[in-house]
Amino acid sequence: HEHQVEFMGNFEAQQGIAFFLIYYTAKDIFYYLPYEMLKFFWDRAKNGGRKSFRYDELDETYHMKGKNGILVPFLEKIQKTFDKGLTI
């Protein structure tokens, strides 16, 4: 919903980190979707473009597989978000 996307944007403006974790059951892969990427897809849909995103549109460096007993190693992806400067 639009109010949720707006909340996420406001949260990031206050130096928070907003993201989604998506699980692709057929591929057994988790995906970390940072707010910046969500906003891109959201705006595209609002402007009359595609209303969904394709798997191949996603940055594969945000794919996650469990390792060392950690089912969803999303902290590494949060660090990647900081490193890329995607948040304030």
N, C-alpha and C positions, 0 to 999 in steps of 0.2 A: 504494500500500500504506500501511497505517496507520503503520508505522514511518517511512516517508518524510515523511508529513505531520507527524508528531511531530518529526522532525529539523528540518524547515523552521521549525516553531514555536520550537524551542529556538534555532535559528540567529538568528531575529529577536529573541528575548529577549536575545541577546548583541549587539544592535545591528547585525545583518546584514540584508541585504535578500534575501528569498526570493520568487521569482516563476517563472511559466511563460511561455514565448513560444509562442503557438499560431498556426498558419498555416491560414487558410481558403482552400483552393486555388480553389474555385468563385468566390470573391469577390476573390481576389488581395489579401488583407488579412492582416496580422499583428496579433495581439492580445497585449497585455501583461496577464497575469492576476496581480495582486499576491496575496501569501499571504492577506491578510485576506479577499479575495473567494473564494479557493480554500477556505479554512476554512469560510466560510458554506455553500458548496455541499456540502462534505464532511460537515459536521454535519447538514445537512438530509437527506442520504442515510442517514446513520447513524441518524437519528431516524424512519426510515420514509418519508421524503418522496422526491421525485423523485431518481433516481440519476444524472441527467445535467442539464446546464444548456442552456437554449435561447440561441441567438444574441442574441435580443432582450432577454435578461436582463442582458446585459453592458453596462457603461458605455461608450458610444461614444467617450468622450474618451480611452480606452485603445487605440483602433484605430490602426494605423500603416501608412503606405504609404512606400515608399522615396522618398528625395528627395536631391538634390544628390550623387548617386552613392553614397549610403548605403542599403544594401538594407534593414536593420532598424534604424531610429533609436530604439532602446530606451532610450538614456541620458536622453532627454527624459521618458520615462515614469517612470524611476527618480526623477528630480527631482520629478515630480508626486507620487510616493509620499511623498517628504519634505515637500513643500508641504502635502499633505493631513493630515500627521501620522499616517500609517498604520503607521509603525514607531516604535520606542522612541527 
